[in-house]
């Protein structure tokens, strides 16, 4: 699948090149990745979704194949970039699937930039404060020290950090996919810069507005997520009226690696149910009573 995963297009945003690609035909859907990852997280999922939608994907500014400027790339620019891409692509009301800080970008673009969606699936998003692990707090205080680490120590820390996001150990070829953008001198500085930029203020700007979301929402969460705990997912589901919370067993933060089939099935089911409701001219999904679901027969054994 890697051989078929390409980002051949470039969009210039504030002087910086954004790498993007597309698969399939039909109604538009957009996939947003999180940190410290890239659009490669969708490589097993996008081809299946592309049987039902025209799927757009891109590397966020500062990540993957996109430029890595010396700027706040976690929150401050990403929602504006997303809004600009939606306009550039000529899309109206896309279906959006967003993970981690991609979830933050999607929420901010919707609530602050006025971008409307047909539906929004949030996968372990950065949405509830406070946030930040012990590593994040140390990097925020000593960014220059971390950015100056010898290459072999930097890689070792990266391996541990990325590895902790998945329940099941990544194969070496998979780990290399996630390591590669951060191993050059530019990449090393960019990695520690974006870690140091994690700040609760961006979530706090919109946390009290989740009740204003104007589309159906489903929340998907890895049951054993150690980056953003399940309790944050439960709180987010409480704040978004009638948004079901689907818990994926035997998965941590990087659900795309632990259970890509669970994401694919949940997204397609969400789209199918949403489309069926609209075809039948029934009450929109976001006004139905909220329910909490657990994916799979072992879903009760979480965390």
C-alpha positions in Angstrom: 0.0 0.0 0.0 3.0 2.4 0.6 3.9 2.3 -3.0 0.5 3.7 -3.8 0.5 6.3 -1.1 1.6 9.5 -2.8 1.2 13.2 -2.2 1.9 14.6 -5.6 0.2 18.0 -5.2 1.4 21.1 -3.5 -0.6 24.0 -2.1 1.1 27.2 -1.0 -0.1 28.5 2.3 1.5 31.7 3.6 4.6 30.9 1.6 4.9 27.3 2.7 4.3 24.2 0.6 1.6 21.7 1.7 1.8 18.2 0.3 -1.6 16.6 -0.5 -3.2 13.9 -2.6 -6.6 12.4 -3.4 -8.2 9.0 -4.1 -11.6 8.0 -5.4 -14.6 9.9 -6.8 -17.9 11.3 -5.5 -18.8 13.3 -2.4 -15.7 14.8 -0.7 -14.2 13.5 2.5 -11.1 14.9 4.2 -8.7 13.0 6.4 -6.6 14.9 9.0 -3.7 13.3 10.9 -2.2 14.3 14.2 1.2 14.8 15.8 3.9 13.5 15.5 2.5 11.6 12.5 1.6 12.3 8.9 -1.0 11.4 6.4 0.6 8.0 6.2 -1.5 7.0 9.1 -4.4 6.7 6.7 -2.6 4.4 4.2 -4.6 1.3 5.1 -7.9 3.2 5.5 -8.2 5.7 2.7 -8.3 3.2 -0.1 -11.4 1.6 1.4 -13.1 4.9 2.1 -12.3 6.0 -1.5 -14.8 3.3 -2.7 -17.5 5.6 -1.3 -16.0 9.1 -1.4 -13.4 11.3 -3.1 -10.9 11.3 -0.3 -8.6 14.2 0.2 -5.5 13.9 2.5 -2.5 16.1 3.3 0.4 16.5 5.6 -0.2 19.3 8.1 2.1 22.2 8.0 5.3 21.2 9.8 4.7 17.5 9.3 5.5 14.7 6.8 6.4 16.1 3.3 5.0 19.6 4.0 7.3 22.4 4.9 8.5 22.7 8.5 8.7 26.5 9.3 9.9 28.0 12.5 6.4 28.9 13.6 3.5 27.7 15.8 2.3 24.8 13.7 0.2 22.8 16.2 -2.8 25.0 16.6 -2.3 28.5 15.6 -2.0 27.9 11.8 -3.7 24.5 11.2 -7.3 25.5 11.3 -6.6 28.4 8.9 -4.7 26.1 6.6 -7.6 23.6 6.7 -10.1 26.3 5.8 -7.8 27.5 3.0 -7.5 24.0 1.6 -11.3 23.4 1.6 -11.7 26.6 -0.4 -8.8 25.7 -2.7 -10.4 22.3 -3.4 -13.8 23.9 -4.0 -15.5 21.6 -1.5 -18.8 22.3 0.3 -19.7 20.4 3.4 -17.2 17.6 3.3 -17.3 14.5 5.5 -14.3 14.9 7.9 -12.3 12.3 9.7 -9.8 13.8 12.1 -7.2 12.3 14.6 -5.3 13.9 17.5 -4.3 17.5 16.6 -6.1 17.1 13.3 -9.3 16.9 15.5 -8.3 20.2 17.1 -7.8 21.7 13.6 -11.2 20.4 12.4 -13.0 21.7 15.5 -11.4 25.1 15.3 -12.0 25.4 11.6 -15.7 24.6 12.1 -16.3 26.8 15.2 -13.9 29.7 14.4 -13.6 29.8 10.6 -17.2 28.8 9.8 -16.4 25.7 7.7 -19.5 23.5 7.5 -19.3 19.7 7.4 -21.7 17.0 6.4 -20.3 14.9 9.2 -17.4 14.8 11.6 -15.7 11.7 13.1 -13.2 12.5 15.8 -10.6 9.9 16.7 -8.8 10.5 20.0 -8.7 14.2 19.3 -7.0 16.9 21.2 -10.1 18.7 22.5 -10.2 18.7 26.3 -7.7 20.4 28.6 -5.4 20.0 30.4 -3.0 18.3 28.0 0.6 17.2 27.9 2.7 14.3 29.1 5.8 14.5 31.3 7.9 14.6 28.1 5.9 17.4 26.7 6.3 19.4 29.9 10.1 18.9 29.9 10.4 19.8 26.2 8.3 23.0 26.8 10.8 24.1 29.5 14.0 22.9 27.8 13.3 23.0 24.1 16.9 23.9 23.1 18.3 21.1 25.2 16.1 18.5 23.5 16.7 20.0 20.0 20.5 19.7 20.7 20.4 16.0 21.5 22.8 13.8 19.6 21.2 12.1 16.7 21.2 8.6 18.2 19.6 9.8 21.4 17.0 11.8 19.5 16.1 8.7 17.5 15.9 6.6 20.6 13.5 9.1 22.3 11.4 9.3 19.1 11.2 5.5 18.9 10.0 5.3 22.5 7.5 8.2 22.0 6.0 6.9 18.8 6.0 3.3 20.1 4.0 4.3 23.2 1.2 5.5 20.9 0.4 1.9 19.7 -0.8 -1.1 21.7 0.9 -3.5 19.3 4.6 -3.1 18.5 5.2 -1.5 15.2 7.2 -3.4 12.6 10.5 -1.8 11.8 9.3 -0.7 8.4 6.3 1.0 10.0 8.4 2.7 12.6 10.7 4.0 9.9 7.8 5.7 8.2 7.0 7.7 11.3 10.7 8.4 12.2 11.9 9.5 8.8 10.5 13.1 8.7 12.1 13.9 12.0 15.6 12.4 11.6 17.3 15.2 9.6 18.7 18.2 11.5 15.7 20.3 10.2 13.4 17.5 11.3 14.9 17.2 14.7 14.4 20.9 15.4 10.9 20.8 14.0 9.9 17.9 16.2 11.0 19.5 19.5 9.6 22.8 18.4 6.1 21.4 17.8 6.2 19.4 21.0 7.1 22.6 22.9 4.1 24.4 21.2 1.5 22.2 22.9 -0.7 24.7 24.8 -4.1 24.3 26.5 -5.1 27.8 25.4 -6.1 26.6 22.0 -8.5 24.0 23.3 -9.8 26.5 25.9 -10.7 28.9 23.2 -13.4 26.5 21.9 -14.2 24.0 24.7 -17.3 25.9 25.8 -18.6 26.0 22.2 -18.9 22.2 21.4 -22.6 22.5 21.8 -22.6 24.7 18.7 -21.4 22.0 16.3 -23.6 22.0 13.3 -23.3 18.5 12.0 -23.6 14.8 13.1 -20.5 13.8 15.2 -19.2 10.4 16.1 -16.2 10.0 18.5 -13.9 7.0 18.3 -11.4 6.3 21.1 -8.7 3.7 21.7 -9.6 2.1 25.0 -6.0 2.1 26.3 -4.9 5.5 25.0 -2.1 6.7 27.2 -1.5 10.0 25.3 -5.1 11.2 25.7 -7.1 9.1 28.2 -10.5 7.6 27.6 -12.0 9.9 30.3 -11.3 12.8 27.9 -13.4 11.0 25.3 -16.2 10.5 27.7 -16.1 14.2 28.7 -16.0 15.3 25.0 -19.1 13.1 24.3 -20.8 14.7 27.2 -20.1 18.2 25.8 -21.2 17.5 22.2 -25.0 16.8 22.2 -26.0 13.4 20.9 -22.5 12.3 19.8 -22.0 8.6 20.3 -18.6 7.5 21.8 -17.3 4.3 20.2 -14.5 2.7 22.3 -12.1 0.4 20.4 -10.7 -2.4 22.6 -7.0 -3.5 22.4 -6.0 -0.1 21.0 -4.0 2.9 22.2 -3.7 6.4 20.7 -2.6 5.3 17.2 -5.8 3.4 16.4 -4.9 3.5 12.7 -2.1 1.0 13.4 -3.8 -1.0 16.2 -7.2 -1.4 14.5 -7.5 0.2 11.1 -10.4 -2.1 10.3 -12.3 -0.6 13.3 -11.9 2.9 11.9 -12.9 1.8 8.4 -16.0 0.0 9.6 -17.0 2.8 12.0 -16.6 5.6 9.3 -18.5 3.6 6.7 -21.3 2.8 9.1 -21.5 6.5 10.2 -21.7 7.6 6.6 -24.3 5.0 5.7 -26.5 5.8 8.7 -26.2 9.5 8.0 -27.0 9.1 4.3 -29.9 6.8 5.0 -31.5 9.3 7.4 -31.2 12.1 5.0 -32.6 10.0 2.1 -35.6 9.2 4.3 -36.0 12.8 5.2 -36.0 11.9 8.9 -34.7 13.8 11.8 -31.0 14.7 11.4 -28.7 12.3 13.3 -27.4 15.0 15.7 -30.8 15.4 17.2 -31.2 11.7 18.1 -30.6 10.6 21.7 -26.9 10.1 22.4 -25.6 6.6 23.0 -22.2 5.1 24.0 -21.1 2.1 22.0 -18.1 -0.2 22.4 -16.6 -1.8 19.3 -16.1 -5.6 19.4 -17.0 -8.3 21.8 -14.2 -7.5 24.2 -15.1 -3.9 24.5 -16.0 -4.1 28.2 -12.4 -4.9 29.1 -10.9 -1.5 28.7 -8.2 0.5 30.5 
